[in-house]
Amino acid sequence: MPNLSLQLSLRREDKKTSIGNWIQCQEVLDTGAICGKWRRAPLFVVQSSDWDCSCSVLWDPIRADCAVPQFLHHSVIIKSTI
């Protein structure tokens, strides 16, 4: 579980709005499962088979790790991509 300062920072970030697209992490975890978390990315970033959470370090360093919760619930993200 992220510490309190990280949680507060994530909440502040959630309130910001920006135009972007959603990219899904393809990182294979130690358990053998795929991370699958969605990360907001700039429009120039495209989904690839090797894209993982750490790729977002330049524009969203707070969420550039598979251990950090995703921005929104899966169902909300899926609705926004259709």
Residue pairs with C-beta under 8 A, 6 or more apart in sequence:
2 10
2 67
2 68
2 69
6 62
6 68
9 62
10 62
10 63
10 68
10 69
13 60
13 62
13 71
14 71
14 72
18 40
19 43
20 40
20 41
20 42
20 43
21 40
21 41
21 42
21 43
21 45
21 81
22 38
22 39
22 40
22 41
22 77
22 80
22 81
23 38
23 39
23 40
23 41
23 45
23 46
23 47
23 51
23 55
23 56
24 36
24 37
24 38
24 39
24 47
24 51
25 34
25 35
25 36
25 37
25 38
25 39
25 51
25 52
25 53
25 66
26 34
26 35
26 48
26 49
26 50
26 51
26 52
27 34
27 35
27 52
27 53
27 54
27 66
28 34
28 35
29 35
29 66
35 52
35 53
35 66
37 53
37 66
37 68
37 69
37 70
38 70
38 71
38 72
38 74
38 77
39 53
39 56
39 60
39 63
39 70
39 71
40 60
40 71
41 56
41 59
41 60
42 59
45 51
45 55
52 66
53 63
53 64
53 65
53 66
53 68
54 64
54 65
54 66
55 64
56 63
56 64
57 64
62 68
63 70
63 71
70 77
71 77
